[in-house]
Amino acid sequence: MDSFSGSGDGKNHYKALFRRKLVIETVGAKDEVVKFIPALTISEEVLIEGLNLLEEAIHSTLNE
């Protein structure tokens, strides 16, 4: 999933991720796309942890 419906959903996901200490970037005319940009040297364990945080943030903002 690389984009979200609705105006500004990416910004809402960004805020939820930032609260979880995960920094991402939003792009698009209305911040509708969230870019997840891990380091090239990221370990699989840390990558999975970050993806789990991303999933939690998306679920929390969709349930608001």
Residue frames as a rotation matrix with the C-alpha (Angstrom) as fourth column:
MET 1
0.594 0.805 0.000 0.00
0.805 -0.594 0.000 0.00
0.000 0.000 -1.000 0.00
ASP 2
-0.501 -0.865 -0.011 1.68
0.864 -0.501 0.049 3.23
-0.048 0.015 0.999 -1.06
SER 3
-0.845 0.260 0.467 -1.15
-0.153 -0.955 0.256 5.75
0.512 0.145 0.847 -1.10
PHE 4
-0.715 0.607 -0.346 -4.21
0.585 0.249 -0.772 6.54
-0.383 -0.755 -0.533 0.95
SER 5
-0.202 0.728 0.655 -7.63
0.754 -0.311 0.578 7.79
0.624 0.611 -0.486 -0.03
GLY 6
0.720 0.585 -0.374 -8.89
0.691 -0.558 0.459 11.09
0.060 -0.589 -0.806 1.21
SER 7
0.518 -0.483 0.706 -7.30
-0.010 -0.829 -0.559 14.46
0.855 0.283 -0.435 1.61
GLY 8
0.117 -0.592 0.797 -4.35
-0.824 -0.506 -0.255 14.58
0.554 -0.627 -0.547 3.96
ASP 9
0.966 0.255 -0.051 -4.46
-0.187 0.818 0.543 10.96
0.180 -0.515 0.838 5.13
GLY 10
0.344 -0.918 -0.197 -0.70
0.530 0.363 -0.766 10.72
0.775 0.159 0.612 4.64
LYS 11
-0.303 -0.433 0.849 -0.21
-0.387 -0.758 -0.524 13.59
0.871 -0.487 0.062 7.07
ASN 12
0.558 0.559 0.613 -2.36
-0.798 0.159 0.581 11.80
0.227 -0.814 0.535 9.68
HIS 13
0.904 -0.299 -0.306 -0.29
0.301 0.953 -0.041 8.64
0.304 -0.055 0.951 9.24
TYR 14
0.001 -0.947 0.321 2.89
0.230 -0.312 -0.922 10.71
0.973 0.075 0.218 9.50
LYS 15
-0.028 0.043 0.999 1.79
-0.801 -0.599 0.003 12.14
0.598 -0.800 0.051 12.85
ALA 16
0.881 0.396 0.258 0.88
-0.472 0.714 0.518 8.68
0.021 -0.578 0.816 14.18
LEU 17
0.673 -0.702 -0.234 4.26
0.517 0.672 -0.531 7.31
0.529 0.237 0.815 13.07
PHE 18
-0.106 -0.727 0.679 6.17
-0.151 -0.663 -0.733 10.23
0.983 -0.180 -0.040 14.54
ARG 19
0.403 0.336 0.852 4.51
-0.880 -0.115 0.461 9.56
0.253 -0.935 0.249 17.90
ARG 20
0.985 -0.052 0.168 5.89
0.007 0.966 0.257 6.01
-0.175 -0.252 0.952 17.57
LYS 21
0.320 -0.931 -0.174 9.41
-0.347 -0.286 0.894 7.39
-0.882 -0.226 -0.414 16.90
LEU 22
-0.122 -0.310 0.943 9.39
0.782 0.555 0.284 6.41
-0.611 0.772 0.175 13.21
VAL 23
-0.125 -0.008 -0.992 10.22
-0.304 -0.952 0.046 9.16
-0.944 0.308 0.117 10.73
ILE 24
-0.122 0.170 0.978 8.73
0.873 0.486 0.025 8.98
-0.471 0.857 -0.208 7.24
GLU 25
-0.878 -0.138 -0.458 8.03
-0.078 -0.903 0.423 11.47
-0.472 0.407 0.782 4.47
THR 26
0.138 0.945 0.297 4.70
0.553 0.175 -0.814 12.46
-0.821 0.277 -0.499 2.96
VAL 27
-0.889 -0.390 -0.238 4.41
-0.003 -0.516 0.857 13.59
-0.457 0.763 0.458 -0.65
GLY 28
-0.418 0.753 0.508 1.73
0.893 0.237 0.383 14.45
0.168 0.614 -0.771 -3.16
ALA 29
-0.476 0.277 0.835 -0.42
0.134 -0.915 0.381 17.49
0.869 0.293 0.398 -3.69
LYS 30
0.378 0.691 0.616 -2.41
-0.615 -0.310 0.725 16.71
0.691 -0.654 0.308 -0.55
ASP 31
-0.448 -0.673 0.589 0.14
-0.893 0.308 -0.329 14.61
0.040 -0.673 -0.739 1.38
GLU 32
0.583 0.810 0.062 -1.70
-0.808 0.586 -0.060 11.48
-0.085 -0.015 0.996 0.25
VAL 33
0.662 -0.443 -0.605 1.43
0.024 0.819 -0.573 9.32
0.749 0.365 0.553 -0.16
VAL 34
0.783 -0.463 0.416 3.64
-0.500 -0.070 0.863 8.07
-0.371 -0.884 -0.286 2.66
LYS 35
0.476 -0.718 -0.508 7.24
-0.381 0.352 -0.855 7.24
0.793 0.600 -0.106 1.75
PHE 36
0.912 -0.266 0.311 8.95
-0.165 0.458 0.874 4.67
-0.375 -0.848 0.374 3.95
ILE 37
0.662 -0.733 -0.155 12.70
-0.343 -0.113 -0.933 5.04
0.666 0.671 -0.326 3.36
PRO 38
0.933 -0.351 0.076 14.82
0.088 0.429 0.899 2.65
-0.348 -0.832 0.432 5.46
ALA 39
0.222 -0.944 -0.244 18.61
-0.831 -0.314 0.459 2.78
-0.510 0.101 -0.854 5.43
LEU 40
0.404 -0.132 -0.905 20.30
-0.712 0.576 -0.402 0.43
0.574 0.807 0.139 2.97
THR 41
-0.593 -0.742 -0.312 22.10
-0.315 0.570 -0.758 -1.22
0.741 -0.351 -0.572 5.89
ILE 42
-0.023 0.671 0.741 18.97
-0.993 -0.103 0.063 -1.83
0.119 -0.734 0.668 7.98
SER 43
-0.946 -0.247 0.211 18.76
-0.287 0.940 -0.187 -5.20
-0.152 -0.237 -0.960 9.67
GLU 44
-0.573 0.769 -0.284 15.79
0.141 0.434 0.890 -7.44
0.807 0.470 -0.357 8.95
GLU 45
-0.342 0.416 -0.842 14.75
0.935 0.241 -0.261 -7.21
0.094 -0.877 -0.472 12.60
VAL 46
-0.654 0.048 -0.755 14.66
0.237 -0.935 -0.265 -3.41
-0.718 -0.353 0.600 12.59
LEU 47
-0.910 0.347 -0.226 12.91
-0.337 -0.302 0.892 -3.35
0.241 0.888 0.392 9.21
ILE 48
-0.413 0.784 -0.464 10.16
0.542 0.620 0.567 -5.64
0.732 -0.017 -0.681 10.50
GLU 49
-0.395 0.226 -0.890 9.82
0.838 -0.309 -0.450 -3.51
-0.377 -0.924 -0.067 13.63
GLY 50
-0.839 0.027 -0.543 9.40
-0.156 -0.969 0.193 -0.39
-0.521 0.246 0.817 11.48
LEU 51
-0.772 0.586 -0.245 6.87
-0.180 0.168 0.969 -2.07
0.609 0.792 -0.025 9.22
ASN 52
-0.334 0.646 -0.687 4.90
0.871 0.490 0.037 -3.17
0.360 -0.586 -0.726 12.28
LEU 53
-0.554 0.088 -0.828 4.90
0.456 -0.800 -0.391 0.43
-0.697 -0.593 0.403 13.51
LEU 54
-0.924 0.215 -0.315 3.69
-0.381 -0.565 0.732 1.56
-0.021 0.797 0.604 10.09
GLU 55
-0.563 0.742 -0.364 0.87
0.312 0.599 0.738 -0.98
0.765 0.302 -0.569 10.18
GLU 56
-0.334 0.406 -0.851 -0.15
0.932 0.008 -0.362 0.08
-0.140 -0.914 -0.382 13.73
ALA 57
-0.746 -0.011 -0.666 -0.17
0.073 -0.995 -0.066 3.76
-0.662 -0.098 0.743 12.74
ILE 58
-0.866 0.453 -0.211 -2.30
-0.303 -0.140 0.943 3.14
0.398 0.880 0.258 9.66
HIS 59
-0.367 0.756 -0.542 -4.80
0.662 0.621 0.419 1.08
0.654 -0.205 -0.729 11.63
SER 60
-0.416 0.192 -0.889 -4.98
0.804 -0.380 -0.458 3.69
-0.425 -0.905 0.004 14.40
THR 61
-0.827 0.097 -0.554 -5.64
-0.229 -0.958 0.173 6.57
-0.514 0.270 0.814 12.00
LEU 62
-0.761 0.592 -0.265 -8.19
-0.146 0.241 0.959 4.61
0.632 0.769 -0.097 9.98
ASN 63
-0.296 0.647 -0.702 -10.10
0.832 0.536 0.143 3.83
0.469 -0.542 -0.697 13.18
GLU 64
-0.860 -0.052 -0.507 -10.31
0.353 -0.778 -0.520 7.49
-0.368 -0.626 0.688 14.26
